[in-house]
């Protein structure tokens, strides 16, 4: 009996000491994490011959309900996370598709930006500029050559004209001389005929 009284006194004093910080059963095993609830359950159980403890059935039922509630809550959280994960995966796939589409559009725009279509043929900008400047240089050279040949033809025409005028003058002078000679010969012939007749 004395042992029971001593045990009761110890329990009451320990409850009084620890009761300020912790609540009494069944409240002590209803609060905190599952690990804390199991520790409280172990602390509130009676020791029995060595490694064994006696635990009240109501306390085990309380902890069991708490464990099942926690498992149920965690399963709901896992389901929610899976749903969010699948929707995130769908969003990621959609974003990847849009990135792929944007990359393709960017490649097309870069090709359009970096190339120029001329006579239905696509040229790189550098090649196009080289070709255009080559054509411009060829046209300038052709213009310079045409201008030079035109000036040469004009100079040649002027020289030929002058030569033709000089030849015309010489021809006129020769005609005049031949006319004078012819007139002189006619006079001589007339003079000879008159001498014969007289």
KOLPA-883551 format. One record per residue: residue number from 1; residue in three letters; x, y, z of N, C-alpha, C, O in turn. Coordinates in nm, 3 decimals. Layout:
N
MIKOL:k:r:n_px:n_py:n_pz:ca_px:ca_py:ca_pz:c_px:c_py:c_pz:o_px:o_py:o_pz
MIKOL:NUM:ALA:X:Y:Z:X:Y:Z:X:Y:Z:X:Y:Z
...
//
This chain:
198
MIKOL:k:r:n_px:n_py:n_pz:ca_px:ca_py:ca_pz:c_px:c_py:c_pz:o_px:o_py:o_pz
MIKOL:1:UNK:0.081:-0.117:0.000:0.000:0.000:0.000:0.086:0.125:0.000:0.055:0.225:-0.065
MIKOL:2:UNK:0.194:0.117:0.074:0.286:0.229:0.082:0.346:0.259:-0.056:0.366:0.374:-0.095
MIKOL:3:UNK:0.373:0.151:-0.128:0.427:0.169:-0.265:0.326:0.242:-0.352:0.363:0.330:-0.430
MIKOL:4:UNK:0.201:0.206:-0.337:0.098:0.270:-0.419:0.085:0.416:-0.382:0.069:0.501:-0.469
MIKOL:5:UNK:0.092:0.445:-0.252:0.084:0.584:-0.208:0.203:0.664:-0.260:0.188:0.777:-0.307
MIKOL:6:UNK:0.319:0.606:-0.249:0.439:0.673:-0.300:0.427:0.697:-0.452:0.458:0.806:-0.501
MIKOL:7:UNK:0.382:0.598:-0.523:0.365:0.612:-0.668:0.263:0.720:-0.700:0.284:0.799:-0.791
MIKOL:8:UNK:0.154:0.722:-0.625:0.052:0.824:-0.646:0.107:0.963:-0.616:0.079:1.058:-0.689
MIKOL:9:UNK:0.185:0.974:-0.510:0.246:1.103:-0.474:0.343:1.148:-0.582:0.348:1.266:-0.617
MIKOL:10:UNK:0.419:1.054:-0.635:0.515:1.089:-0.743:0.440:1.136:-0.867:0.479:1.233:-0.931
MIKOL:11:UNK:0.334:1.066:-0.899:0.257:1.104:-1.018:0.194:1.240:-1.000:0.196:1.322:-1.091
MIKOL:12:UNK:0.139:1.265:-0.882:0.075:1.394:-0.856:0.179:1.504:-0.857:0.155:1.611:-0.914
MIKOL:13:UNK:0.293:1.480:-0.796:0.398:1.585:-0.795:0.455:1.608:-0.934:0.479:1.721:-0.975
MIKOL:14:UNK:0.477:1.498:-1.007:0.529:1.516:-1.144:0.426:1.582:-1.232:0.460:1.662:-1.320
MIKOL:15:UNK:0.301:1.551:-1.210:0.195:1.616:-1.286:0.188:1.762:-1.251:0.167:1.847:-1.338
MIKOL:16:UNK:0.206:1.792:-1.126:0.204:1.933:-1.083:0.322:2.008:-1.141:0.310:2.123:-1.184
MIKOL:17:UNK:0.439:1.940:-1.143:0.558:2.007:-1.198:0.548:2.024:-1.349:0.569:2.133:-1.403
MIKOL:18:UNK:0.515:1.915:-1.416:0.511:1.919:-1.563:0.379:1.973:-1.617:0.370:2.007:-1.735
MIKOL:19:UNK:0.278:1.980:-1.534:0.147:2.025:-1.577:0.145:2.170:-1.617:0.057:2.212:-1.692
MIKOL:20:UNK:0.239:2.246:-1.569:0.243:2.387:-1.607:0.283:2.400:-1.753:0.233:2.488:-1.824
MIKOL:21:UNK:0.374:2.314:-1.799:0.421:2.321:-1.938:0.342:2.230:-2.031:0.323:2.262:-2.148
MIKOL:22:UNK:0.295:2.116:-1.978:0.226:2.020:-2.064:0.087:1.998:-2.012:0.064:2.011:-1.891
MIKOL:23:UNK:-0.007:1.966:-2.098:-0.144:1.939:-2.058:-0.156:1.795:-2.012:-0.071:1.712:-2.044
MIKOL:24:UNK:-0.259:1.767:-1.939:-0.282:1.632:-1.888:-0.343:1.546:-1.999:-0.389:1.596:-2.102
MIKOL:25:UNK:-0.340:1.416:-1.974:-0.403:1.323:-2.067:-0.551:1.352:-2.072:-0.606:1.389:-1.969
MIKOL:26:UNK:-0.618:1.338:-2.182:-0.572:1.296:-2.313:-0.521:1.413:-2.399:-0.486:1.394:-2.515
MIKOL:27:UNK:-0.517:1.534:-2.339:-0.477:1.651:-2.417:-0.329:1.649:-2.454:-0.294:1.700:-2.561
MIKOL:28:UNK:-0.244:1.595:-2.375:-0.100:1.594:-2.402:-0.066:1.514:-2.525:0.029:1.547:-2.596
MIKOL:29:UNK:-0.142:1.410:-2.552:-0.112:1.328:-2.669:-0.192:1.371:-2.792:-0.183:1.309:-2.897
MIKOL:30:UNK:-0.271:1.477:-2.779:-0.349:1.524:-2.893:-0.282:1.642:-2.963:-0.322:1.679:-3.073
MIKOL:31:UNK:-0.181:1.700:-2.901:-0.118:1.818:-2.959:0.025:1.787:-2.999:0.085:1.691:-2.950
MIKOL:32:UNK:0.079:1.871:-3.089:0.217:1.855:-3.133:0.228:1.762:-3.252:0.128:1.715:-3.306
MIKOL:33:UNK:0.351:1.736:-3.290:0.375:1.647:-3.404:0.352:1.504:-3.362:0.335:1.476:-3.243
MIKOL:34:UNK:0.350:1.414:-3.458:0.330:1.272:-3.426:0.443:1.220:-3.338:0.418:1.143:-3.245
MIKOL:35:UNK:0.563:1.262:-3.364:0.677:1.220:-3.282:0.657:1.265:-3.137:0.681:1.188:-3.044
MIKOL:36:UNK:0.613:1.392:-3.117:0.589:1.442:-2.982:0.475:1.366:-2.915:0.480:1.338:-2.795
MIKOL:37:UNK:0.371:1.332:-2.991:0.259:1.256:-2.935:0.305:1.118:-2.889:0.265:1.071:-2.783
MIKOL:38:UNK:0.391:1.052:-2.971:0.442:0.921:-2.930:0.532:0.933:-2.807:0.527:0.848:-2.719
MIKOL:39:UNK:0.612:1.038:-2.801:0.696:1.058:-2.682:0.610:1.082:-2.558:0.636:1.025:-2.452
MIKOL:40:UNK:0.506:1.165:-2.572:0.415:1.189:-2.459:0.344:1.060:-2.418:0.326:1.034:-2.299
MIKOL:41:UNK:0.304:0.979:-2.517:0.238:0.852:-2.488:0.332:0.761:-2.410:0.292:0.695:-2.314
MIKOL:42:UNK:0.459:0.758:-2.453:0.558:0.675:-2.383:0.581:0.727:-2.242:0.590:0.648:-2.148
MIKOL:43:UNK:0.591:0.860:-2.225:0.615:0.918:-2.093:0.498:0.897:-1.999:0.517:0.880:-1.879
MIKOL:44:UNK:0.378:0.898:-2.052:0.259:0.884:-1.968:0.221:0.740:-1.941:0.127:0.713:-1.866
MIKOL:45:UNK:0.292:0.645:-2.002:0.260:0.504:-1.982:0.334:0.453:-1.857:0.438:0.506:-1.818
MIKOL:46:UNK:0.276:0.346:-1.796:0.336:0.288:-1.677:0.437:0.183:-1.717:0.416:0.106:-1.811
MIKOL:47:UNK:0.547:0.180:-1.643:0.650:0.080:-1.669:0.608:-0.052:-1.611:0.544:-0.059:-1.506
MIKOL:48:UNK:0.645:-0.156:-1.680:0.612:-0.291:-1.635:0.732:-0.378:-1.665:0.769:-0.391:-1.782
MIKOL:49:UNK:0.792:-0.435:-1.573:0.899:-0.535:-1.582:0.994:-0.512:-1.699:0.980:-0.577:-1.802
MIKOL:50:UNK:1.086:-0.425:-1.685:1.194:-0.408:-1.782:1.156:-0.319:-1.899:1.126:-0.201:-1.881
MIKOL:51:UNK:1.157:-0.376:-2.020:1.136:-0.300:-2.142:0.988:-0.281:-2.176:0.959:-0.218:-2.278
MIKOL:52:UNK:0.897:-0.330:-2.100:0.755:-0.322:-2.131:0.689:-0.206:-2.060:0.726:-0.171:-1.948
MIKOL:53:UNK:0.587:-0.145:-2.130:0.507:-0.038:-2.070:0.362:-0.069:-2.094:0.325:-0.127:-2.196
MIKOL:54:UNK:0.280:-0.029:-2.000:0.137:-0.046:-2.014:0.078:0.085:-2.066:0.099:0.192:-2.007
MIKOL:55:UNK:0.005:0.075:-2.176:-0.053:0.195:-2.239:-0.202:0.178:-2.238:-0.254:0.071:-2.270
MIKOL:56:UNK:-0.273:0.285:-2.203:-0.418:0.279:-2.203:-0.469:0.269:-2.346:-0.415:0.329:-2.440
MIKOL:57:UNK:-0.577:0.191:-2.359:-0.638:0.172:-2.490:-0.689:0.304:-2.546:-0.677:0.327:-2.666
MIKOL:58:UNK:-0.745:0.389:-2.465:-0.798:0.518:-2.513:-0.686:0.606:-2.566:-0.702:0.678:-2.664
MIKOL:59:UNK:-0.569:0.598:-2.498:-0.455:0.678:-2.546:-0.406:0.628:-2.682:-0.375:0.706:-2.771
MIKOL:60:UNK:-0.401:0.496:-2.695:-0.359:0.439:-2.825:-0.460:0.477:-2.933:-0.421:0.510:-3.044
MIKOL:61:UNK:-0.589:0.473:-2.900:-0.692:0.510:-2.998:-0.676:0.657:-3.039:-0.691:0.691:-3.156
MIKOL:62:UNK:-0.645:0.744:-2.942:-0.626:0.887:-2.974:-0.508:0.904:-3.069:-0.518:0.972:-3.171
MIKOL:63:UNK:-0.395:0.840:-3.036:-0.276:0.852:-3.122:-0.304:0.788:-3.258:-0.262:0.840:-3.362
MIKOL:64:UNK:-0.375:0.673:-3.257:-0.408:0.606:-3.384:-0.492:0.697:-3.473:-0.466:0.709:-3.593
MIKOL:65:UNK:-0.595:0.762:-3.414:-0.677:0.857:-3.490:-0.591:0.972:-3.544:-0.605:1.012:-3.660
MIKOL:66:UNK:-0.503:1.022:-3.460:-0.414:1.131:-3.504:-0.325:1.087:-3.619:-0.303:1.162:-3.715
MIKOL:67:UNK:-0.273:0.962:-3.609:-0.188:0.910:-3.717:-0.269:0.895:-3.845:-0.223:0.934:-3.953
MIKOL:68:UNK:-0.391:0.841:-3.834:-0.476:0.824:-3.952:-0.515:0.960:-4.012:-0.519:0.977:-4.133
MIKOL:69:UNK:-0.544:1.057:-3.924:-0.574:1.192:-3.973:-0.454:1.252:-4.047:-0.467:1.314:-4.152
MIKOL:70:UNK:-0.337:1.232:-3.988:-0.214:1.284:-4.052:-0.191:1.216:-4.186:-0.158:1.281:-4.285
MIKOL:71:UNK:-0.210:1.082:-4.187:-0.193:1.008:-4.314:-0.292:1.057:-4.417:-0.256:1.078:-4.532
MIKOL:72:UNK:-0.418:1.076:-4.377:-0.521:1.124:-4.469:-0.485:1.264:-4.521:-0.495:1.292:-4.641
MIKOL:73:UNK:-0.441:1.352:-4.428:-0.402:1.487:-4.471:-0.285:1.483:-4.567:-0.283:1.553:-4.668
MIKOL:74:UNK:-0.184:1.397:-4.534:-0.067:1.386:-4.622:-0.105:1.328:-4.758:-0.050:1.369:-4.860
MIKOL:75:UNK:-0.198:1.232:-4.759:-0.242:1.176:-4.888:-0.311:1.283:-4.972:-0.291:1.291:-5.093
MIKOL:76:UNK:-0.393:1.367:-4.905:-0.458:1.477:-4.979:-0.354:1.575:-5.033:-0.363:1.621:-5.147
MIKOL:77:UNK:-0.255:1.605:-4.948:-0.149:1.695:-4.993:-0.072:1.635:-5.110:-0.038:1.705:-5.205
MIKOL:78:UNK:-0.045:1.503:-5.102:0.026:1.436:-5.212:-0.058:1.440:-5.338:-0.005:1.466:-5.447
MIKOL:79:UNK:-0.190:1.415:-5.326:-0.279:1.420:-5.443:-0.280:1.561:-5.502:-0.274:1.579:-5.624
MIKOL:80:UNK:-0.287:1.662:-5.413:-0.285:1.801:-5.460:-0.153:1.832:-5.530:-0.150:1.894:-5.636
MIKOL:81:UNK:-0.043:1.786:-5.468:0.089:1.809:-5.529:0.100:1.738:-5.663:0.159:1.791:-5.758
MIKOL:82:UNK:0.042:1.614:-5.671:0.045:1.543:-5.800:-0.035:1.618:-5.905:0.008:1.630:-6.020
MIKOL:83:UNK:-0.151:1.669:-5.864:-0.234:1.747:-5.958:-0.159:1.871:-6.003:-0.154:1.904:-6.121
MIKOL:84:UNK:-0.100:1.940:-5.903:-0.022:2.059:-5.939:0.097:2.023:-6.026:0.132:2.096:-6.118
MIKOL:85:UNK:0.159:1.909:-5.996:0.274:1.865:-6.075:0.232:1.834:-6.218:0.301:1.872:-6.312
MIKOL:86:UNK:0.117:1.764:-6.233:0.072:1.733:-6.370:0.033:1.859:-6.445:0.061:1.873:-6.564
MIKOL:87:UNK:-0.033:1.954:-6.373:-0.067:2.080:-6.441:0.059:2.158:-6.472:0.068:2.224:-6.576
MIKOL:88:UNK:0.159:2.152:-6.380:0.287:2.219:-6.407:0.357:2.154:-6.525:0.418:2.222:-6.607
MIKOL:89:UNK:0.348:2.020:-6.533:0.408:1.950:-6.647:0.340:1.992:-6.777:0.407:2.016:-6.878
MIKOL:90:UNK:0.206:2.001:-6.772:0.133:2.049:-6.891:0.173:2.190:-6.928:0.191:2.222:-7.045
MIKOL:91:UNK:0.188:2.276:-6.827:0.230:2.415:-6.852:0.371:2.418:-6.910:0.399:2.493:-7.003
MIKOL:92:UNK:0.459:2.334:-6.853:0.597:2.328:-6.903:0.598:2.280:-7.048:0.671:2.335:-7.130
MIKOL:93:UNK:0.517:2.177:-7.079:0.511:2.128:-7.218:0.457:2.236:-7.312:0.507:2.254:-7.423
MIKOL:94:UNK:0.354:2.307:-7.265:0.300:2.417:-7.346:0.404:2.524:-7.369:0.419:2.575:-7.480
MIKOL:95:UNK:0.478:2.558:-7.262:0.583:2.659:-7.275:0.695:2.611:-7.368:0.749:2.689:-7.447
MIKOL:96:UNK:0.729:2.481:-7.358:0.832:2.428:-7.449:0.786:2.436:-7.594:0.862:2.474:-7.683
MIKOL:97:UNK:0.657:2.401:-7.616:0.603:2.410:-7.752:0.607:2.553:-7.802:0.644:2.579:-7.917
MIKOL:98:UNK:0.568:2.647:-7.715:0.569:2.788:-7.758:0.711:2.836:-7.781:0.736:2.916:-7.872
MIKOL:99:UNK:0.807:2.788:-7.699:0.948:2.825:-7.721:0.996:2.769:-7.854:1.067:2.836:-7.928
MIKOL:100:UNK:0.957:2.643:-7.884:0.995:2.583:-8.012:0.936:2.663:-8.129:1.003:2.690:-8.228
MIKOL:101:UNK:0.808:2.701:-8.115:0.743:2.780:-8.219:0.811:2.915:-8.234:0.836:2.961:-8.346
MIKOL:102:UNK:0.842:2.978:-8.121:0.910:3.108:-8.126:1.050:3.096:-8.186:1.094:3.185:-8.260
MIKOL:103:UNK:1.120:2.985:-8.154:1.252:2.963:-8.214:1.242:2.950:-8.365:1.323:3.006:-8.439
MIKOL:104:UNK:1.141:2.874:-8.411:1.122:2.858:-8.556:1.090:2.992:-8.620:1.144:3.025:-8.725
MIKOL:105:UNK:1.000:3.069:-8.556:0.967:3.202:-8.610:1.088:3.293:-8.610:1.108:3.371:-8.703
MIKOL:106:UNK:1.170:3.283:-8.504:1.292:3.365:-8.497:1.389:3.327:-8.608:1.451:3.414:-8.669
MIKOL:107:UNK:1.403:3.195:-8.635:1.490:3.151:-8.744:1.442:3.206:-8.878:1.522:3.252:-8.960
MIKOL:108:UNK:1.309:3.201:-8.899:1.253:3.254:-9.025:1.281:3.404:-9.037:1.322:3.452:-9.142
MIKOL:109:UNK:1.259:3.477:-8.927:1.281:3.622:-8.929:1.429:3.655:-8.948:1.463:3.749:-9.020
MIKOL:110:UNK:1.517:3.577:-8.884:1.661:3.600:-8.904:1.700:3.572:-9.047:1.783:3.643:-9.105
MIKOL:111:UNK:1.641:3.466:-9.106:1.670:3.437:-9.246:1.623:3.551:-9.335:1.692:3.591:-9.429
MIKOL:112:UNK:1.500:3.603:-9.304:1.449:3.716:-9.382:1.538:3.839:-9.364:1.563:3.913:-9.460
MIKOL:113:UNK:1.584:3.860:-9.241:1.666:3.977:-9.212:1.804:3.965:-9.276:1.859:4.064:-9.325
MIKOL:114:UNK:1.860:3.844:-9.276:1.996:3.825:-9.325:2.003:3.795:-9.474:2.113:3.784:-9.529
MIKOL:115:UNK:1.889:3.782:-9.541:1.891:3.753:-9.685:1.800:3.849:-9.759:1.707:3.907:-9.703
MIKOL:116:UNK:1.830:3.864:-9.888:1.753:3.952:-9.974:1.715:3.872:-10.099:1.798:3.803:-10.158
MIKOL:117:UNK:1.588:3.882:-10.137:1.542:3.811:-10.255:1.558:3.902:-10.377:1.508:4.014:-10.378
MIKOL:118:UNK:1.628:3.853:-10.479:1.651:3.929:-10.602:1.624:3.836:-10.719:1.691:3.734:-10.734
MIKOL:119:UNK:1.526:3.872:-10.802:1.485:3.791:-10.916:1.443:3.650:-10.872:1.469:3.552:-10.942
MIKOL:120:UNK:1.379:3.641:-10.755:1.330:3.514:-10.704:1.437:3.426:-10.640:1.408:3.313:-10.602
MIKOL:121:UNK:1.559:3.478:-10.629:1.667:3.401:-10.568:1.707:3.469:-10.437:1.725:3.590:-10.432
MIKOL:122:UNK:1.719:3.387:-10.331:1.761:3.442:-10.202:1.913:3.455:-10.197:1.985:3.360:-10.227
MIKOL:123:UNK:1.959:3.573:-10.160:2.102:3.598:-10.144:2.128:3.642:-10.002:2.045:3.707:-9.939
MIKOL:124:UNK:2.244:3.605:-9.949:2.287:3.661:-9.821:2.315:3.809:-9.843:2.351:3.851:-9.953
MIKOL:125:UNK:2.298:3.889:-9.737:2.313:4.033:-9.752:2.451:4.070:-9.806:2.463:4.156:-9.893
MIKOL:126:UNK:2.555:4.005:-9.753:2.691:4.034:-9.800:2.707:4.004:-9.948:2.765:4.083:-10.022
MIKOL:127:UNK:2.656:3.886:-9.992:2.665:3.850:-10.134:2.584:3.947:-10.219:2.626:3.986:-10.327
MIKOL:128:UNK:2.465:3.984:-10.169:2.381:4.078:-10.244:2.450:4.212:-10.261:2.452:4.269:-10.370
MIKOL:129:UNK:2.508:4.263:-10.152:2.578:4.393:-10.161:2.697:4.383:-10.256:2.722:4.475:-10.334
MIKOL:130:UNK:2.772:4.272:-10.250:2.884:4.253:-10.341:2.836:4.251:-10.486:2.896:4.314:-10.573
MIKOL:131:UNK:2.725:4.179:-10.511:2.672:4.171:-10.647:2.624:4.309:-10.695:2.652:4.347:-10.809
MIKOL:132:UNK:2.553:4.382:-10.609:2.504:4.515:-10.649:2.619:4.609:-10.679:2.617:4.680:-10.779
MIKOL:133:UNK:2.722:4.610:-10.592:2.836:4.698:-10.617:2.912:4.655:-10.742:2.964:4.739:-10.815
MIKOL:134:UNK:2.920:4.524:-10.767:2.985:4.477:-10.891:2.909:4.527:-11.013:2.970:4.572:-11.110
MIKOL:135:UNK:2.774:4.518:-11.008:2.694:4.567:-11.121:2.712:4.717:-11.139:2.725:4.766:-11.251
MIKOL:136:UNK:2.713:4.791:-11.027:2.732:4.937:-11.035:2.868:4.969:-11.095:2.878:5.056:-11.181
MIKOL:137:UNK:2.973:4.898:-11.051:3.108:4.923:-11.105:3.113:4.890:-11.254:3.175:4.962:-11.331
MIKOL:138:UNK:3.047:4.779:-11.294:3.045:4.743:-11.436:2.973:4.852:-11.517:3.020:4.891:-11.624
MIKOL:139:UNK:2.859:4.902:-11.465:2.787:5.009:-11.536:2.870:5.137:-11.544:2.872:5.204:-11.647
MIKOL:140:UNK:2.939:5.170:-11.435:3.024:5.290:-11.436:3.136:5.275:-11.537:3.164:5.367:-11.614
MIKOL:141:UNK:3.201:5.155:-11.538:3.308:5.132:-11.636:3.253:5.137:-11.779:3.317:5.195:-11.867
MIKOL:142:UNK:3.135:5.077:-11.802:3.075:5.082:-11.936:3.043:5.226:-11.974:3.062:5.265:-12.089
MIKOL:143:UNK:2.993:5.305:-11.877:2.964:5.446:-11.905:3.091:5.522:-11.938:3.094:5.601:-12.033
MIKOL:144:UNK:3.198:5.498:-11.861:3.325:5.567:-11.886:3.379:5.528:-12.023:3.425:5.613:-12.099
MIKOL:145:UNK:3.374:5.397:-12.055:3.423:5.351:-12.187:3.340:5.412:-12.298:3.395:5.457:-12.398
MIKOL:146:UNK:3.207:5.414:-12.283:3.119:5.473:-12.385:3.147:5.622:-12.401:3.153:5.674:-12.512
MIKOL:147:UNK:3.163:5.691:-12.287:3.193:5.834:-12.291:3.326:5.859:-12.361:3.337:5.951:-12.442
MIKOL:148:UNK:3.427:5.778:-12.329:3.559:5.794:-12.392:3.550:5.767:-12.542:3.606:5.842:-12.622
MIKOL:149:UNK:3.479:5.660:-12.579:3.468:5.630:-12.724:3.387:5.738:-12.795:3.415:5.772:-12.910
MIKOL:150:UNK:3.284:5.794:-12.726:3.207:5.903:-12.787:3.296:6.025:-12.809:3.292:6.087:-12.916
MIKOL:151:UNK:3.376:6.060:-12.706:3.466:6.175:-12.723:3.567:6.150:-12.834:3.597:6.239:-12.914
MIKOL:152:UNK:3.620:6.026:-12.840:3.717:5.993:-12.946:3.650:6.003:-13.082:3.708:6.056:-13.177
MIKOL:153:UNK:3.525:5.951:-13.091:3.453:5.959:-13.218:3.427:6.104:-13.256:3.433:6.140:-13.373
MIKOL:154:UNK:3.398:6.189:-13.155:3.375:6.331:-13.183:3.502:6.398:-13.234:3.499:6.476:-13.329
MIKOL:155:UNK:3.615:6.365:-13.167:3.744:6.422:-13.212:3.776:6.372:-13.352:3.818:6.450:-13.438
MIKOL:156:UNK:3.756:6.240:-13.375:3.783:6.183:-13.508:3.693:6.247:-13.613:3.737:6.277:-13.725
MIKOL:157:UNK:3.567:6.268:-13.577:3.472:6.331:-13.671:3.519:6.473:-13.704:3.515:6.515:-13.820
MIKOL:158:UNK:3.563:6.545:-13.600:3.613:6.681:-13.624:3.735:6.680:-13.717:3.745:6.762:-13.808
MIKOL:159:UNK:3.826:6.585:-13.693:3.945:6.576:-13.778:3.907:6.538:-13.921:3.959:6.595:-14.016
MIKOL:160:UNK:3.816:6.442:-13.935:3.773:6.401:-14.070:3.703:6.516:-14.142:3.719:6.536:-14.262
MIKOL:161:UNK:3.625:6.592:-14.064:3.557:6.706:-14.124:3.657:6.809:-14.175:3.645:6.863:-14.285
MIKOL:162:UNK:3.758:6.833:-14.088:3.861:6.931:-14.129:3.937:6.881:-14.251:3.965:6.956:-14.345
MIKOL:163:UNK:3.969:6.749:-14.248:4.040:6.690:-14.362:3.953:6.699:-14.488:4.001:6.731:-14.596
MIKOL:164:UNK:3.822:6.671:-14.471:3.730:6.678:-14.586:3.721:6.821:-14.638:3.717:6.844:-14.759
MIKOL:165:UNK:3.719:6.918:-14.547:3.715:7.059:-14.590:3.843:7.096:-14.663:3.840:7.164:-14.766
MIKOL:166:UNK:3.958:7.049:-14.607:4.086:7.077:-14.675:4.087:7.014:-14.814:4.131:7.075:-14.911
MIKOL:167:UNK:4.038:6.889:-14.822:4.033:6.822:-14.952:3.937:6.894:-15.047:3.961:6.904:-15.167
MIKOL:168:UNK:3.828:6.943:-14.990:3.731:7.018:-15.072:3.796:7.144:-15.128:3.777:7.179:-15.245
MIKOL:169:UNK:3.874:7.212:-15.040:3.941:7.335:-15.085:4.044:7.302:-15.193:4.055:7.372:-15.294
MIKOL:170:UNK:4.119:7.193:-15.170:4.218:7.152:-15.272:4.148:7.118:-15.403:4.195:7.153:-15.511
MIKOL:171:UNK:4.036:7.048:-15.391:3.960:7.011:-15.511:3.912:7.136:-15.584:3.916:7.145:-15.707
MIKOL:172:UNK:3.865:7.234:-15.505:3.819:7.360:-15.566:3.936:7.430:-15.635:3.924:7.484:-15.745
MIKOL:173:UNK:4.051:7.427:-15.565:4.169:7.493:-15.624:4.210:7.420:-15.751:4.244:7.484:-15.851
MIKOL:174:UNK:4.206:7.286:-15.749:4.242:7.209:-15.868:4.142:7.235:-15.982:4.181:7.247:-16.098
MIKOL:175:UNK:4.015:7.245:-15.948:3.914:7.273:-16.049:3.939:7.411:-16.111:3.932:7.431:-16.233
MIKOL:176:UNK:3.970:7.504:-16.021:3.995:7.640:-16.070:4.116:7.642:-16.163:4.114:7.706:-16.268
MIKOL:177:UNK:4.221:7.570:-16.122:4.342:7.565:-16.205:4.313:7.495:-16.337:4.355:7.539:-16.444
MIKOL:178:UNK:4.237:7.382:-16.325:4.207:7.310:-16.449:4.116:7.392:-16.538:4.126:7.384:-16.661
MIKOL:179:UNK:4.029:7.471:-16.480:3.942:7.558:-16.559:4.025:7.669:-16.628:4.006:7.703:-16.745
MIKOL:180:UNK:4.117:7.721:-16.548:4.204:7.825:-16.606:4.288:7.766:-16.719:4.305:7.828:-16.824
MIKOL:181:UNK:4.340:7.645:-16.697:4.421:7.579:-16.799:4.338:7.551:-16.923:4.383:7.567:-17.037
MIKOL:182:UNK:4.215:7.507:-16.896:4.126:7.476:-17.009:4.096:7.603:-17.088:4.092:7.602:-17.211
MIKOL:183:UNK:4.074:7.714:-17.015:4.047:7.841:-17.084:4.171:7.886:-17.162:4.161:7.938:-17.273
MIKOL:184:UNK:4.283:7.867:-17.103:4.407:7.905:-17.169:4.428:7.821:-17.296:4.466:7.872:-17.402
MIKOL:185:UNK:4.401:7.691:-17.281:4.415:7.604:-17.397:4.315:7.641:-17.506:4.347:7.636:-17.625
MIKOL:186:UNK:4.194:7.678:-17.465:4.093:7.719:-17.563:4.139:7.846:-17.634:4.119:7.859:-17.755
MIKOL:187:UNK:4.199:7.937:-17.562:4.249:8.061:-17.625:4.361:8.030:-17.722:4.369:8.082:-17.834
MIKOL:188:UNK:4.446:7.942:-17.674:4.556:7.906:-17.765:4.501:7.840:-17.890:4.548:7.867:-18.001
MIKOL:189:UNK:4.405:7.756:-17.873:4.344:7.689:-17.988:4.278:7.790:-18.079:4.287:7.780:-18.201
MIKOL:190:UNK:4.213:7.887:-18.021:4.148:7.992:-18.100:4.254:8.076:-18.171:4.239:8.113:-18.288
MIKOL:191:UNK:4.360:8.104:-18.099:4.468:8.182:-18.159:4.529:8.104:-18.274:4.559:8.162:-18.378
MIKOL:192:UNK:4.547:7.977:-18.259:4.604:7.895:-18.365:4.509:7.889:-18.483:4.551:7.896:-18.598
MIKOL:193:UNK:4.386:7.876:-18.456:4.289:7.871:-18.566:4.284:8.005:-18.635:4.267:8.009:-18.757
MIKOL:194:UNK:4.297:8.109:-18.566:4.295:8.241:-18.632:4.420:8.261:-18.714:4.414:8.323:-18.820
MIKOL:195:UNK:4.528:8.213:-18.669:4.651:8.225:-18.745:4.640:8.143:-18.871:4.690:8.186:-18.975
MIKOL:196:UNK:4.582:8.035:-18.869:4.568:7.951:-18.985:4.471:8.014:-19.084:4.491:8.008:-19.205
MIKOL:197:UNK:4.373:8.070:-19.035:4.271:8.130:-19.122:4.326:8.261:-19.184:4.279:8.303:-19.290
MIKOL:198:UNK:4.414:8.320:-19.126:4.457:8.448:-19.178:4.571:8.434:-19.271:4.620:8.533:-19.324
//
